[in-house]
Amino acid sequence: MPLNRIERILRNMIASAAGLSILAILATIVANLTGVNTREGLWLTITVLPFIGLTIAFLLMIVFAIISIVRRRRLARDSS
């Protein structure tokens, strides 16, 4: 069953938010291992980004699940 446009957009938004958050986590780990001060400047933003990005990705996953369930119920109702 192909995804509709909203589901494709949500899927890409989830992947982008989660992917960017994972990259920020990895960058923070590497920065801490190399001795960079991650408590100021741009590094502070990179350090905080996973908290926001992963929360947004989780909320978008809930929205995606609800939209998918509603669409499948409509398809099942219309086909019967």
N, C-alpha and C positions, 0 to 999 in steps of 0.2 A: 504494500500500500504506500504510494508516494506521499511525501510530506507536502503540505500546502505552503504558501509563501510565508505566512507568519511563523510556522514551525521551523522553516529553514532559517529565517532571520534569528529566531530565538536560539536555535542550535549553534549558529555562528557566534552570537553574542556570548553564550555560555562558554564556548571554546576559547573565545578571545579573552574573556575576563579570567577564566581559570588559567589559561596559558600565560598570560601576562603576570598573574600572581605567582605562578611557579617560577617564571624567569626572575622575578623580583626576589623570591626566596633564595634562589641559587646565587644571584648577584650579592645579596646580603651575606650569605655564607662565605663566598669567596672574599668579599671585602673584609669581613671580620678575620679571616685567616691571614690576610695580607697586612693587617694592622691599620686599616683605614677607619677613621672615626665616623661611624654611621649615625651619630647623634646630632648632626647639624647639616645644614645646606640641603643639597639635592638628595643626599643619602638618607636623610630623615624621611623624605617622601617615598623613596624606594623601600625603606624599611616598613612603613605603615601601609603601603599599597596592598600587600596580601590580605590584611585584615578586611579591607574594604572590598577588594576584588573577589575574594572567595565568598564573602557574604552575598554579594550581588549575584555571583554565579549560582549559589545555592537557591536564592530566591527565584532566579530565572528558571532553574530546574523544576521548582514547584509549579510555576506558571506553565511551563512546557508540559508537565505531566497533566495538569488540569485541562489544558487546551486539547491535548491528545485524547484524553478520556472522553471529553465532551464530543469531539469529532467522531470517535469510534462508535459512541452510543447513537449519534445521529445517523451514521451510516448503517448501523445494525437495525435501527428503527425503520429507516426508509426502505431497506431491502426486504423487510418482512411484510 
